C-alpha cells in the first residue's frame, strides 16, 4: 500500500466515528430553513451538503483543507526551479489534509507515471467522433469509455461489497483517472486543433510538466498548468460540476460515470464558460479602444458608458466572495512576472484598478472585485492556446482533482444516496397564503 493510501486510511478510520456520532446523537439538529425562493431558484444558499475538502470563505476566498490559496501554494513541495507546486502533492493534500514531504510527493509523481498510459480504445473513440464535436463532449465520452476498467464497479459486482472498504476501490479509480486525463486532454487538443500532430508523453516529467510538453507549449507553461489545475480544483460541493459528481456517485456509480456527468455540467454556459466569455468581451473592448494602451481616464469613461447602457462588466462580482478572488490574485502575480507588457494583460490590469471603485460608487454590486475568470483566459491566449472551445477542458482537468477527492471521501464515510424532497407549486402557494 502506498504512503498516500496508508495515510488516507488512517484519516478515514479517525473520521468515521465523527460522522456516526453526528447522525446518531444530533441528527435532528436544524442547520437552516429553506425559503420558497430557495426552493424555486436552484436551492441557492441551502445548507445541505458536507465536504471537508474545501470551503468558500466570503473574505478569504477558497480554502483547501483550511488553507488559503497562498498558504497552499507556499506549503506544498515544488519541482526544482518552479514557482508552483506539484499537482500530485496537492492531490495528497486534498485527500489527507496533510502537507506531503518531498519524498511522499515524488512517490505520487512516480505512481501517476505508472498509471498515465491512455487506453487505445479511448483514442480510437476520439478519432471516430464527428469532427465538429465539441471538445467537452469528446473529453467526457473518452472518460466514460474507460469505465470498463473501473475497480469500484468490479468490486461491487463481485458479491463481496462492503461499504467500509468501498473507498479503496474509488481511490484506485480516482487515481487512475487523474493520472490519465491531462494526457487525454492534450491528445485531444493536438488531434483536433494542431493538424493531428500528437506529442507522446514524457515519463521523466511530473503531471504539470508533461501536460505542457504534450500540448507543445514551452516553459513556463508547465507552471501555468500547475497553477491553473490547483486553483480550479474545488469550490465547495454546491457548484454544478461538484454537486453532479457527488450526486451520481451517491447512487454507487463509479468515478468514471460520476466525473463524466460532472464534466457535462461544467460544459454549461452558466458554469464553465465564463473565462472565454470574459476574454471575448475583453478583446471587444480592446478593439473599440483602438488597441492602444488605455489611460485610466479612458477606461473609466468606457466602464461608465458600459454600465449606463444597461450592460455589465464581465469577470467582476461573485455570488459568495466579498473581496478580490484569490484565484485572480494568484494569476495576476504570474502575469506581472511573465507577461507584464502583454497588451491584453494591460487592459485587464487597468480594469482591475478602475472597475471596483466605479461599481462601489454605482452601488449595485455586493462584490465589485474581479473573480477568477477575469484573468484566466488572458494567460491561455498569451501562450498561444486560442481555441476557446478547449478552455473548459482545461477547467475540467483541474476540477477533477477536487471532485474525485470528494467522492473518495463520500464512499469512505458511507454517505447515503442523495434524495431531496420536492413540493408542487400548489403546495408552495398554500404555504405562502395565496388563495
N, C-alpha and C positions, 0 to 999 in steps of 0.2 A: 504493500500500500504506500502510495506517495506521501511525502510530508504534508502537502496541502490536504489530501483526502483524510489523513490521520488527524490533522488539526481540526478539520471541519467536523469530523465525527465527535471529537471532544466537545466542540461548541454545541452541536446538536444535542448530545446527551445532557449537557448542562442547561440547555434552554427549554427542553420539553416539559419539565415539571412546572415551569412558569406558566406556559400556555394551559396546561391541565388545571392548575390552581385557579387561573382566571375563569375558565369555563365552569368548573365545579362549584366554586365558592362565590364568584362575583358575576356570574353570567347574566343576572338581571339588572345590573347597574346600568343606568342610562348614560349614554355618551353624546346625546344630541337629539334634537327634534327636527323632523322634516316638514317643510312648508309645502304648500301647493305649488308655489313657483319652482321649488327644487324638484318636485315630482314631475313637473312638465318640462322643465328646462335642463334635462340631462343630469339630474342629481348633483348639480354643482354645489360643492361645499359640504355635501353629506359625509359625515364621518362613519364610514362603513367598511374600510379595508385596513389591513395590518401589514406593515413591512418594516424591517429593521435595516434594510439596505441603504435607503436614502430618505431624506426629509427636506421639504422645501420651506426654508425659513424666509419670512417676508423681508427681513432686513439683511440677512447674510447670504441669501441665495441657497442653492442646493448644498446639502451636507451629505457626504458619503460616509456612512458609518460614524456619524458625529463630527467628522472633519470637514471644514470648508474646502473649496477647490484649491485655494492657495496652500492650505495646510497639507492637503493630499498630495499636491504636486511636489512640495518641499520634502515630504517624508518618504516617499516611495523611491526605491533604487532606480537609477537611470543608466542607460547604456553609456559607455565611455565617451566623453566629449559632447554629450547631448543635453538639451535643456529640459526635456520632458521624459517622464518615467516609462518603463516597460509596461505595456498593456497587460502582459502576463502577470506582473506583480500586482497590478491593480485588480485583476481577477481574484488573486489570493486574498487581497484586502477586502473586496466586496463580500466574498464568501465567509470570511472568518472575523472580520473586524480588526485583525492584527496586521501591522506593517511587516511584510516579509523581509528577511535578511537578503543580502546579495546572493548567498548560496541557495536559499529557498526560491528566490526569483529565477535564478538560472536553471534550477531543476524544472520549473514550469516551462521555461523557454524551450528546453530540450523535449519535454513531454509534448508540447504543442507541435514541434517539428515532426515528431513521430506520427502525429495524427493529421498532418497537413494535407496529405495527398487527396485530391478530389477524385471520386469515382468516375470512370469513363462514361457510365450511363448518364450521369448528371451533365457532363459536357455534351454528350450526344443529344440530350433533351434540349439544351440551349440552342444547338445548331439546327434542330428540326423545327423550332418555333418560327412562326411567320416573322419576316424581317422587320415589320412595323410594330411588333410587340413592345410594349413599354418595358424599360429595364426593371422596374419593380415587379411586374408580373413574371418576368423571366427569373429574377432572383428568388422570389417566393416559390415559384414552381420547382426550381432546382433544389432548394432546401427541402421541399416536401417530397421530392423524388427519392431523397436519401433516407426517408422514413423506414424503408425496408431493413435498414441496419440498426434500428432502434434497440438498444439494450433494455430499456424500460419496457417496451412492448413485448419483447421476448420473455422478460421476467414475468410480466403479468399473465401472459398466455401459458406459462409453464405449469400453472396449477399450484405453485408454491408461493404465491404472492403474500407478503407480509408488509403491512403499511409502515412498520418501523424500519424496514430495510429498503423501502422503495427509493429513498433519496439517493442511495448509492448508484442506482441504475439511471436515475435522472441526471445525476452528476456526470456520469460517463457520456450520456447523450449530449449534455450541455457542453462539455469539454471538447468532444469531437466536432460539434457544430462550430464552436468559437475558433478552433484551430483551422477549420476549412474555409469559413465564409469570407475572410479577407482575400484569400487567393481566388475564391469563386467570383467575388465582385470584380477583382482586377481582370480576371479572364474574360468576364462578360464585357467589361469596358473595352478591352483591346479588340475583342472579336467584333463588337458592334460599331465602335467609333474609330478604330485605328487600323482600318483596312485588314482586319483579321490577322494582324501581326502579333501573335501571342508570345509573351515572355515567360519562360519557365521559372519556377520558384528557385530561390537561392537558400539552401538549407543551412547556410552559415549565418543567416540573419534572423533577428527577432521578428515578431509579428509586424510591428510598425515599419521596420527597415525592409522587410520582404514585400510588404504591400506597396511601398513606394517603388521598389525595384520592379515589381510585376506591372505596375501602372506605367513604368517607363519615365518617371519623373525624378530628377536628381535631388540630392540633398539641398536644403534642409526639409524637403517634403516628407521625409521619414518622421521628422519631429511634428510636422503638421498632422500626420496620421495619428501619432500617439496622442497629441493634444485633443484632436477632434473626436477620436473614439472615446476618450475618457470623459470629456465634458458633456458628450451627448448620451452617455451610457444609461443614466437612470434619472427619473424625475418624479419620485414617489410612485404610488400604484394606480392613481386615478386617471392618468392620461390614457388616450385611446390604445396606443400600442402596448403599454404595460398592463393595462386592465384586460385587454383582449387576450394577451398571452396567459395571464393568470386565470381568466375565465375558462378558456379552453383546457388548460392543464388541470383545472379543478374537476373536470369530468374524467380524470385519469388518462387523458390523451397524452401522448409522449411529447417530448420537446420539439420534435420536427413539426408535428401538427400545430402545436401552440405558437411557436415562433413564426411559422408561415402565416398564421392568422393575424398575429400582431403586426407583422410587416404589411399585410394588406390594409390594416387600419392606418398605419403610418403613411401609406400612399395617398390618403385622403387630403384634399386641398386645405382643410382646416387644421391639419395636424403637421404633416411633414414637409409641406411645400413652401413654407413661409420664407426660407432663406433665398430661394430662387426668385420668389415674387419681389422681395426687397431688392435683390440685385437688378432685376428688370427695371424697377422703379428708379433705382439709383442711376442706371445708365441713361434713363429718360431724362432725369434731372441734369445730368452732365451734358446731354445733347441740347437741352433747352438753354443752358447757360453757356453754350458755345465751346464747351470742352476746356475752357481756361480755368486756372485755379481760382476759386471764388474768394472774394473778400468776405469778412464777417458780415458787413452791411448788406452785401448782395444776397448772401444766404438767408439772412434774417427776413429780407423782403420776400424772397421766394417762399419761405416757410409760411409767413403770414398770408401771402396770396393763396397758397395751397389750402390753408385752414379756412380762410374766409370764403373760399369757393365751395366749401362743404366736404372737402376731401380730408383724408387722414395722412399722417406721416408714418409709413410702414416701418416696422423694426423698433418702434418705441411703444412702451407700455407692456404690462404683464398682468394676468388675472390675479396673481398672488404677490409678486415681488413689489416692494415699495422703495427700492433703491436700484442703482445700476446693476444689471445682471452680471455676476462674477464671471460667467462664461464669456460674456462680451469683453470684460476686462482682460481675461486671460488671452484672448485672441488679439486684442489691441496691443498688448505687451509684445506679442510675437511680431505684429506688423511694424511697430515702432523700431524693432531691431532689424527686421529683414526686408521690409518694403516701405520705408518712411517716405520715399519720394514718388511712390506709385500714385497716379492721378486719381484712380477710384478711391484709394485709401484716404487721400487728402479731402475728398468730398465727404467720406464717412466721418473723418475726424472733425471736419468743420460742423457737420450736423450734430455730432456729439457735444460740441461746445454751445451751439445756439438753440437747439430744439428744446431741451429741458426747461430753460428759463421762459421760453415762449409758451410752452404748454402749461407751465405753472401760472403764468400771467393770464392765459385764457381761462384757466380754472375748471376745465372739464375732465382732465386726466388724473386718476388717482396715482398713477405711476408714470411720470413723464420721461423716465430714463430709458436708455436703449436696452434691448434684450439680445439674446444670443444670435438671433437671425440678422441683426443689423450689420454684422461683421463677417459671418462665416462664408457667404458666397464670394465676397471680395478676395479672400485668400485663395479659394479654389480657382477663381478666374485668373489671378496673377500667375499661378503655376501652370497655366495652360489647360486646365480642366474646364472647358467652356460648354460642355453639353449639359444643359440644365436638367434634362430628364434623369441624369445619373446622380444628381446631388442627394436625392432621397435614399439611394442605395448606400451612399456613404453614411448617412444618418442611421440607416438600418443596421449597418455593421456595428456602430457604436452602441445603439440601443439594445442590441442583442446581449451585450455584456451584462447589463443591469437586469433585464427581464429573465434571462436564464439563471442568474444568481437567485432571483426571487422565487422562481418555480422549483428550484432545487430545495430551498428552504420550505416552500409550501408542502412538499412531499415529506420533508424531514419532520415537520410539526403536524402532519396529518390533517391539514386544513380540508374542510368539507367542500362539496360541490357548491358553487355559488348559485343561489336561487332567491333573488329578491321578490317580494310580493307586489303585484300590480293592482291598481284600482281603475274603475271605469270613470269616464268624465262625469257621468251622472252622480256617482258617489262623491266626487270632489265638489260638485255643485251643491249637494246636500250639506257637506261639511262646511262649505262657505256660506250657507244660509241663503242660497239662490233658489227661489221658488220656480 
